[in-house]
Every structure is written in C-alpha cells, then in structure tokens.
C-alpha cells in the first residue's frame, strides 16, 4: 500500500485530485482531521456514498500562520495511512485519501473564491462538511453559504450532523479537542470510543536512544524518550499496552510480532516493563524504526 496522504507544496497544491477506479469523480470532505475520529470517518463515508473517490482535504502550516501554540498531533503523520485504510469498509470499499494544501495559499480567499478553486483547479464534483464548518477569509462562510455556492457551481454539497459520543465516550459531540482533554485525563476508554479504535502512540526510535532506568516498574526497564514521540502521549500514569513495530507504517509495512505489558508514562518519556523492554531490545535495530504502543481502554 503506497502512502494515502499527500502533502503539497506551494507549487503543486492546486493540481487536480485523482479519481480512483472507475468512479471518474472526486468528493472532498473538508476539515482539520487532527483526531481522525468517528465524526471524520462519517464525513469520508458520506463522500464515498455516491460512488465517488473520497478525499480528506486539510491545510498545512495553519497553526504557525495563526500563532497557535505548537503541540503534538493526535495521530502520528506516519500512522494516518493506516487509519485511512481501516475506513475502507465504511466507504463502499473505497479507501479515502488525504491531501494537505498550504494554508498560506488559501488563507485570503473569499468563500466564493475558495469554492471556485475546488471546482476549477482541484476538479471536485462534491463537497462534504460537518454542520459547524466555517471557510473562507476570516471564516466568513458557513454551511448554508456553502450549499448555495455548490448549487451555483453545479456540484453536490452534503452537510453532515455532528456525531454524538456513545456510552463511555466524551460528553456531547465527538471532537478532537474533547479527545485531547480525555487523553490529558488518562481516560483511554473515552478516547477509544470517540476514535472508533484503540489509541496508538508512535515513537521514531533507535536502540541507542533508549536506556535502562529505574522506572517504578522495575530497575532494568527501557525508557522511550519524550523527544522521539510522534504524537501526544496520555496523562502521566500506568497503562496496559501492546507494543509492536514497523519500518514505515505510512507504507503499510507489516508488523511481524507484538508484546503485551505495562507502560508508565512519565515526564521524561514512556517507561517499559521488563517484558516490553526485552521485546524492544530484541526487535529494535541501531537504525530508527517506528515503535507502536496501542493502549487498552482503561488503566
């Protein structure tokens, strides 16, 4: 499986999106897609429902331009293709793809110019958004205006209701911000419920990056340094996890084996119990590889 995520430059961001298979048409779901949660999956599902090729369309460099604080994502960049591939059964057998376009290239577009760009440059046949989606310069456009602009350009616009959390999920509608809050509280059952899958923490690490330290579990456990983490860890505490590894998850590398055990998240990194440490020592080479920790629902 090749990478399903494309990050465009300022030179090629507005090239046409490519329809997959025999559909001949592309529907885009618009959003930040930080958490890739059940609400985002529903947007992709709606985009695929007409038989079109589903795409998620997001913006790179948005936080830097708007002065938002830097923070780790909820889904590691290397793990996004795996999540997209897991949505295939929900999307009529089509695997959604994602394109990032530089926010700087669209920031000053009016709502009308933005939709015109989607239709004339990216060649989209339909647009899917959540009911609270805003777009255009200074977020001037809402879903009602988007529907009107879609009609004027003869493309379909679908507005999808926000997904409500189920039992054990975050309160109210599912959102990335609420998932972050649950993660910061260590409520892994809520996180998993809202994502529709176990939370996965990814570290890009080589064996030389890890060292044996006293960690509260035992004296000879290995520590995964915080600097190697590719996405947000949960609240400090002890968790049951399954650890595995792949050379490049974005390319669909198979994980050959795994090990269940206890991990302790602390301020200096993720400390592994003896069983996980032994597994990591046996499987991590001197070169950097992606170390994957899938969290159980509770801790």
N, C-alpha and C positions, 0 to 999 in steps of 0.2 A: 504494500500500500504506500503510494507516494504521499507527501505531505498534503493535507487538505486545507492548509492555512497559507495564505499568500499575503506578504507584507509589501506593499508597493512603495515606490519612491516618488518624488515629485515629478519625475519624467514619465512614468508609465501608469500612474494611478487611475487615469480615466480611460484605459483601454477596455474594450467590451468584455463583459463577463461571458464565459464559455458555457454553453448548454451541454449537459452530459446526456449520452444515449440518444434516443430518438425524439426527445421532447421538443427540441428546437427553440424553447423559450426559457427565460430565467425569471424567477420571482425572488426578490430580496426581502429579508427581514432586517429591519433597522434597529440598532441599539448598541450599547456598550458591551454587553455579553461578558462581563467580568466573571460572574459565577457560573455561567453555563448551567443554570438551574432548570427546574421543570417548566417555569414560565418561558424561558428562552427556547426550550425544546418544543413547546407548543407553537411558538412562532415559526420554527423550522417546519414543524408538522403541517401547519396551515399553508406555508409557502409551497410545500410539495403536494398538497391535496388536489391541485388541478392538473397534476401530471408534469408540471414544470420542474426545472432543475432548481433546487433550493440553495440559496446563498445567505450567509450572515454578512452584513456589511457594517464595519466598525471603523473607528477613527484612531490613528496612531498619533502620539505626541500631544494629545488633548490636555492631559494633566499638566505638562510642562508649560504649555501656552497659557493656560488659565490660572497657573500658580497654585495648583493643588499640591498638598504635601505628598512626597514620594512614599510609596508603600508597595509591598509585595502583592502580586495578584492572587486571586483565589484559586485560579487554575494555572499551573505552570505552562509556559509557552510550548514546551516540548510535549505536553500532555493533551493539548487541545485537539489534535487529530484523533487521538484515541476516543475522546468523548464524542466528537462528531460522528465517528464510525459507529459508536454504540447507539446513536439515534436512528440508524438506518431502518430498523423495523417499525419505527413510529412514522417514517416519512415515505410510505408507499414503496419501500425498497430502494429509495434514492438516498445516497449519502450526502448530507449537507456539506458545503464548503464555506470557507470564510475568507473574506478579503478585508485587509486593513488599508485605508487610504489616509494620507497625511491630513490631519485636521487643518493645517495651515492653508491647504488648497481649497477648502470649502467653508472656512470659518466666516467669511464675509459675504457668502452667497445669500440672497434673499430666499424665502421659501419657494418662490416661483422658479428662481434660477437653479436651486438645488434639485427640484423635481425634473426640470428640463435637462440637467446634466445626467441624471439617472436614465432618462429615456433616450436622449440623443447620443450620449457618449458611452455609457455602460450598457445600453441596449436592453434594459429591463422591460419585462412585459407585465409585471405586477409588483406590488409593494405590500408588505405585512408589517404592522406595528402594534404595540400594546396601546391600550386606550389612553394612557397618560403620556404618550410620546410627544416631544417637542422638537422642532427642527428649524433650520434657517438661522440667519443672523440674529443674535440675541434671543434665540429660541422663540421667534415671533410666530411660528406656525404650530398649529395643533392638529389633532386627528381630523377634525371637521374640515379644516382648510386642505389637508392632505387629500381627503376624499374628493373635494371639489377640483383640485389640481389634477388628480388622477383622471377624473371624468373629462377634463379639457384636453388631456393628452391621450385619451382613449386607452388607458391602462386600468387594470383592476386594482383597487385598494381594499385590503381587509383589515379591520380593526378587531383585535383580539382582547377579550376581557382578561384582567389580571388573574393569575392562578392563586387560589386560596390555599394556605397551608393545611395539610391533613393532620391527623392525630399524631402528636409528637413533633410536628413541625414548628417553625417560628410563627408567632402570633400574627394573624391577618394575612395580607397578601405576601407571597414569596417575593423576596428582593435580595439583591446582592448585599446591600447594606445590612439587612437583618441577618443574613447568613454570617457576615463578618462579626456581628455582635454575638451571635450564638457561638461562633468559633472562639471569640475572645473570652467567653464564659466557660468554655470546655464542654458545651452541650452537643456532643457529637451525634446523638440520636436526632436532634433537631436539624443539624447540618445535613445529615444523610437523607432525612425525609424531604427536605427542601430541594436538595440536589437531584434526588432520584437515584443516588448511588453512594457508596462509601466515600468519605473524604480522602483524597490522595495527596500526600506531601512528597515532593520530589526534591532530591539534592543531587547536584552535579559534583561528584567527589572522586578522588583517588585515594588509595590506601594510605599514602603519605600524609593526606590531610587529616586523618583520624588518629587519635591517640588513646591509650588506655588511661582512664582516670577513675578515682573513687566517685561514684555517682549516686549513692543511696540504694542501689540495687545490689551491687557487689563491687569489689575493688578492681576487677580486671575488665570492666566493660569499656567498649569503644564509644567515643563521642563524635557525632556529626556536627561540625562547627556551623554556627548560625550563618556565616558568610557564604556557605555552599548551598543554602536553601533557595529554591526557585519560586516558591510560593509561600503563603502565610501559614505559619505553624499555629496550632491551637494554644489555649491558655496553658501556662506552666502547670504541670501535673503528670500523673502516671496514667498510661493508656495501654490497652491491648491492641497490637498491630500485627499485620502480616507484611513482612519485608520481602522485596523481590528486586530484580534488576533488569535493565535493558540497555543496550549500547546507545540507542536513539529511539525513544518512544514515538517521536514525530514521524519516523519512517516505518513504524509498525513492527519493530524488532520484537521477536518473541521472547518472553521471559521464561527461562528454562526451569526454574525452581523457585521455591519460596520457603519462608520460615515464619512460624507464629511465635510471638513472645511479647515481652513488656518493654515499652519505651518510656523514658522520663524526659519530658520537655522542660528545660531549664533556661536560664538567661544566657548561658554560653553555648547552647546547642541542644541536640537531641541525644540523650544517653541511652545506650542499648544494653539489655540484659545479657547474661553470659551466652545464652543460646543464639541470640541475634548477632552478638559480637563474633562468635565463632563462625557463623554462617557468612557474615560480611568479610571476615578475614580470608575465608576460603574462596569467595567469589569476586571480590574487588581486586582488580589488577592495578598496576602502577599508573596506567593511563586513566583519565577521567571517564567515569561512566555514570549513568543515571541510577541512583538508588531510590527505590519507591517504597513508601510506607502507606499502606491502606489501613485506616482507623476503623475499629469496631464502633458500634453505635453508642456505647457508654464506657465510662472509665471510673 
